[in-house]
């Protein structure tokens, strides 16, 4: 009995520490109480709340699971497990799917509360189930006690993921009308307007968000990026430096300052910023590409090539290491660095039998042809031409491949076809002279035989 009494005392002290925001001491008292009496679901639940307040969401999930084991019908516990799985800093795809299951369970146990449905909008969207996210959204609007502002924000994130920026902006306008003080709502609306090309309106909305949340790092970074994009580098740099006042080790801010320095020709400053990024985050492939760009600008082509080739190898080891949109840039940089075989390897990760992006197939054909893989390069060029029938570049690539392979008659036929459509195309006109010399050489060779 004394142990159980002591446990109650620890819980009382934990409540006092929690109220005073002394979270580590509150956690210590609760763990001591649980060690003395592990059968009180409420204490596990309170430990979860304490860890959640401290930002330790993985551990909070474990504590809430302990509470759920003891009281499996409590909907609030299932709800908080789902929410913390979504909010975990290192949340993976399987965590999002697990969150959906817990939120569904919370909804089943108490269908009169809309909390779980609001969060299900986000969970379904992050799992790529956008139709189900919209269903959850419309269900939320029918609930009397629903946080409709958050529901509009969550469905706006789903719409943004699908590229439906106009509908996302409409949803976010509803959110800020319902709750003008909601953190992040104006910043999200600014992002939607920026995607729609309404950059000045986006800039004003970012500034409005900063009036409510002056130290919000994400908003400062987004506003800085927008200012850089619209040609206001001095103001952009000021926003990135404000981020560093809040978080001196913020790799994104150092990266953006490095890019600004690179774009304005301050190459040594760019090098310092980018190297600092790589010390903070050795796996930042963006910073490595920009560092390669700096090296290329100052004539260190060998160093640039080494960096880029290593990125291509990292991609072959781990297909998820570099995002698809960044692989296109990497491939172009590899071509510029005279590494066509590596460029072809990167571009192959973007092409499948169902790929419909003609520019990717076109670049792949160039990379393959330059690396001596004529047959495969010819197939890629033909694929690009089928996707974009009017492109003279593909005619040039096909003609060049046939010519290099000694198929002069077929090369002539393709060249005539291309010149008929675009008689003044400089690449094709230049290729015509090369074809004439090849034909002459072939004729002289035949005579000597």
KALIN-V555484 format. One record per backbone hydrogen bond with DSSP energy under -0.5 kcal/mol. CO is the residue of the C=O (numbers start at 1). NH is the residue of the N-H. E is the energy in kcal/mol with one decimal. If there is no record, write none. Layout:
{{CO | NH | E} {CO | NH | E}}
This chain:
{{1 | 5 | -2.2} {2 | 6 | -3.0} {3 | 7 | -2.3} {4 | 8 | -1.8} {5 | 9 | -1.8} {6 | 10 | -2.2} {7 | 11 | -2.1} {8 | 12 | -2.2} {9 | 13 | -2.3} {10 | 14 | -2.3} {11 | 15 | -2.2} {12 | 16 | -1.7} {13 | 17 | -2.6} {14 | 18 | -2.5} {15 | 19 | -2.3} {16 | 20 | -1.5} {17 | 22 | -3.2} {18 | 21 | -1.7} {21 | 23 | -1.1} {22 | 26 | -2.0} {23 | 27 | -2.8} {24 | 28 | -2.1} {25 | 29 | -2.3} {26 | 30 | -2.2} {27 | 31 | -2.6} {28 | 32 | -1.9} {29 | 33 | -2.2} {30 | 34 | -2.6} {31 | 35 | -2.0} {32 | 36 | -1.3} {33 | 37 | -2.2} {37 | 40 | -0.7} {39 | 41 | -0.8} {40 | 43 | -0.7} {40 | 44 | -1.4} {41 | 45 | -2.5} {42 | 46 | -2.5} {43 | 47 | -2.2} {44 | 48 | -2.2} {45 | 49 | -2.2} {46 | 50 | -2.3} {47 | 51 | -2.6} {48 | 52 | -2.5} {49 | 53 | -2.3} {50 | 54 | -1.5} {51 | 56 | -2.5} {52 | 55 | -1.6} {55 | 57 | -1.2} {56 | 60 | -2.0} {57 | 61 | -2.4} {58 | 62 | -1.7} {59 | 63 | -2.2} {60 | 64 | -2.8} {61 | 65 | -2.5} {62 | 66 | -1.7} {63 | 67 | -1.8} {64 | 68 | -2.5} {65 | 69 | -2.2} {66 | 70 | -1.2} {67 | 71 | -2.3} {71 | 74 | -1.5} {73 | 75 | -0.8} {74 | 77 | -0.5} {74 | 78 | -1.3} {75 | 79 | -2.6} {76 | 80 | -2.3} {77 | 81 | -2.0} {78 | 82 | -2.2} {79 | 83 | -2.6} {80 | 84 | -2.3} {81 | 85 | -1.9} {82 | 86 | -1.7} {83 | 87 | -2.0} {84 | 88 | -1.1} {88 | 91 | -1.8} {92 | 96 | -1.8} {93 | 97 | -2.1} {94 | 98 | -2.1} {95 | 99 | -2.5} {96 | 100 | -2.0} {97 | 101 | -1.7} {98 | 102 | -2.1} {99 | 103 | -2.7} {100 | 104 | -2.4} {101 | 105 | -2.0} {102 | 106 | -2.3} {103 | 107 | -2.2} {104 | 108 | -2.2} {105 | 109 | -2.1} {106 | 110 | -1.4} {110 | 113 | -1.2} {114 | 118 | -2.3} {115 | 119 | -1.9} {116 | 120 | -2.0} {117 | 121 | -1.3} {118 | 122 | -0.9} {119 | 123 | -2.5} {120 | 124 | -2.9} {121 | 125 | -2.0} {122 | 126 | -2.7} {123 | 127 | -1.5} {124 | 129 | -2.9} {125 | 128 | -1.6} {128 | 130 | -1.2} {129 | 133 | -1.8} {130 | 134 | -2.1} {131 | 135 | -1.9} {132 | 136 | -2.5} {133 | 137 | -2.0} {134 | 138 | -2.4} {135 | 139 | -2.1} {136 | 140 | -2.1} {137 | 141 | -1.8} {138 | 142 | -0.6} {139 | 142 | -0.8} {140 | 143 | -1.8} {143 | 146 | -0.9} {146 | 148 | -1.6} {147 | 151 | -2.0} {148 | 152 | -2.5} {149 | 153 | -2.0} {150 | 154 | -2.8} {151 | 155 | -2.4} {152 | 156 | -1.9} {153 | 157 | -1.8} {154 | 158 | -1.6} {155 | 159 | -2.4} {156 | 160 | -2.6} {157 | 161 | -2.1} {158 | 162 | -1.1} {159 | 164 | -2.7} {160 | 163 | -1.8} {163 | 165 | -1.5} {164 | 168 | -2.2} {165 | 169 | -2.4} {166 | 170 | -1.9} {167 | 171 | -2.3} {168 | 172 | -2.3} {169 | 173 | -2.1} {170 | 174 | -1.6} {171 | 175 | -1.9} {172 | 176 | -2.3} {173 | 177 | -1.5} {174 | 178 | -2.1} {175 | 179 | -2.5} {179 | 182 | -1.9} {182 | 185 | -1.5} {184 | 188 | -2.3} {185 | 189 | -2.3} {186 | 190 | -2.4} {187 | 191 | -2.2} {188 | 192 | -2.0} {189 | 193 | -2.3} {190 | 194 | -2.5} {191 | 195 | -2.1} {192 | 196 | -1.2} {193 | 198 | -2.6} {194 | 197 | -1.4} {197 | 199 | -1.5} {198 | 202 | -1.9} {199 | 203 | -2.7} {200 | 204 | -2.1} {201 | 205 | -2.0} {202 | 206 | -2.4} {203 | 207 | -2.1} {204 | 208 | -1.9} {205 | 209 | -2.4} {206 | 210 | -2.1} {207 | 211 | -1.4} {208 | 212 | -1.2} {209 | 213 | -2.7} {213 | 216 | -1.9} {215 | 217 | -0.7} {216 | 220 | -2.1} {217 | 221 | -2.5} {218 | 222 | -2.5} {219 | 223 | -2.8} {220 | 224 | -2.5} {221 | 225 | -2.4} {222 | 226 | -2.1} {223 | 227 | -2.7} {224 | 228 | -2.3} {225 | 229 | -2.0} {226 | 230 | -1.8} {227 | 232 | -2.9} {228 | 231 | -1.2} {232 | 236 | -2.1} {233 | 237 | -2.7} {234 | 238 | -1.7} {235 | 239 | -1.7} {236 | 240 | -2.1} {237 | 241 | -2.4} {238 | 242 | -1.6} {239 | 243 | -1.6} {240 | 244 | -1.6} {241 | 245 | -1.3} {242 | 246 | -1.3} {243 | 246 | -0.5} {243 | 247 | -3.5} {247 | 250 | -2.0} {249 | 251 | -0.8} {250 | 254 | -1.8} {251 | 255 | -2.5} {252 | 256 | -2.6} {253 | 257 | -2.3} {254 | 258 | -2.1} {255 | 259 | -2.5} {256 | 260 | -2.5} {257 | 261 | -2.2} {258 | 262 | -2.3} {259 | 263 | -2.7} {260 | 264 | -1.5} {261 | 266 | -2.6} {262 | 265 | -1.4} {265 | 267 | -1.5} {266 | 270 | -2.2} {267 | 271 | -2.5} {268 | 272 | -2.2} {269 | 273 | -2.4} {270 | 274 | -2.6} {271 | 275 | -2.4} {272 | 276 | -2.0} {273 | 277 | -2.0} {274 | 278 | -2.0} {275 | 279 | -1.5} {276 | 280 | -2.0} {277 | 281 | -2.9} {281 | 284 | -2.0} {283 | 285 | -1.3} {284 | 288 | -1.3} {285 | 289 | -2.1} {286 | 290 | -2.3} {287 | 291 | -2.3} {288 | 292 | -2.2} {289 | 293 | -1.9} {290 | 294 | -2.2} {291 | 295 | -2.3} {292 | 296 | -2.3} {293 | 297 | -2.1} {294 | 298 | -1.7} {295 | 300 | -2.8} {296 | 299 | -1.1} {299 | 301 | -1.6} {300 | 304 | -2.1} {301 | 305 | -2.6} {302 | 306 | -2.2} {303 | 307 | -2.0} {304 | 308 | -2.2} {305 | 309 | -2.8} {306 | 310 | -2.0} {307 | 311 | -1.6} {308 | 312 | -2.1} {309 | 313 | -2.1} {310 | 314 | -2.4} {311 | 315 | -2.1} {312 | 316 | -1.7} {313 | 317 | -1.8} {314 | 318 | -2.3} {318 | 321 | -2.5} {323 | 326 | -0.7} {323 | 327 | -1.6} {324 | 328 | -1.1} {325 | 329 | -0.8} {326 | 330 | -2.3} {327 | 331 | -2.6} {328 | 332 | -1.9} {329 | 333 | -2.4} {330 | 334 | -2.3} {331 | 335 | -2.1} {332 | 336 | -2.2} {333 | 337 | -1.7} {334 | 339 | -2.6} {335 | 338 | -1.5} {339 | 343 | -2.0} {340 | 344 | -2.6} {341 | 345 | -1.9} {342 | 346 | -2.0} {343 | 347 | -2.6} {344 | 348 | -2.1} {345 | 349 | -0.7} {346 | 349 | -1.0} {347 | 350 | -1.7} {347 | 351 | -0.5} {348 | 351 | -0.8} {352 | 355 | -1.6} {356 | 358 | -1.1} {357 | 361 | -1.7} {358 | 362 | -2.6} {359 | 363 | -2.5} {360 | 364 | -2.3} {361 | 365 | -2.3} {362 | 366 | -2.0} {363 | 367 | -2.6} {364 | 368 | -2.7} {365 | 369 | -2.6} {366 | 370 | -2.6} {367 | 371 | -1.3} {368 | 373 | -2.8} {369 | 372 | -1.3} {372 | 374 | -1.3} {373 | 377 | -2.4} {374 | 378 | -2.8} {375 | 379 | -1.8} {376 | 380 | -2.2} {377 | 381 | -2.2} {378 | 382 | -2.2} {379 | 383 | -2.1} {380 | 384 | -2.3} {381 | 385 | -2.1} {382 | 386 | -2.2} {383 | 387 | -1.6} {384 | 388 | -2.2} {388 | 391 | -1.7} {391 | 395 | -1.0} {392 | 396 | -2.4} {393 | 397 | -2.5} {394 | 398 | -2.7} {395 | 399 | -2.7} {396 | 400 | -2.7} {397 | 401 | -2.3} {398 | 402 | -2.4} {399 | 403 | -2.6} {400 | 404 | -2.8} {401 | 405 | -1.4} {402 | 407 | -2.7} {403 | 406 | -1.7} {406 | 408 | -1.4} {407 | 411 | -2.1} {408 | 412 | -2.6} {409 | 413 | -2.0} {410 | 414 | -2.1} {411 | 415 | -2.4} {412 | 416 | -2.7} {413 | 417 | -2.0} {414 | 418 | -2.3} {415 | 419 | -2.7} {416 | 420 | -1.9} {417 | 421 | -1.2} {418 | 422 | -2.7} {422 | 425 | -1.6} {425 | 429 | -2.4} {426 | 430 | -2.2} {427 | 431 | -2.0} {428 | 432 | -1.6} {429 | 433 | -1.1} {430 | 434 | -1.4} {431 | 435 | -2.4} {432 | 436 | -2.0} {433 | 437 | -2.1} {434 | 438 | -2.1} {435 | 439 | -2.6} {436 | 440 | -2.4} {437 | 441 | -2.7} {438 | 442 | -2.3} {439 | 443 | -2.2} {440 | 444 | -2.7} {441 | 445 | -2.2} {442 | 446 | -2.0} {443 | 447 | -2.0} {444 | 448 | -2.1} {445 | 449 | -1.2}}
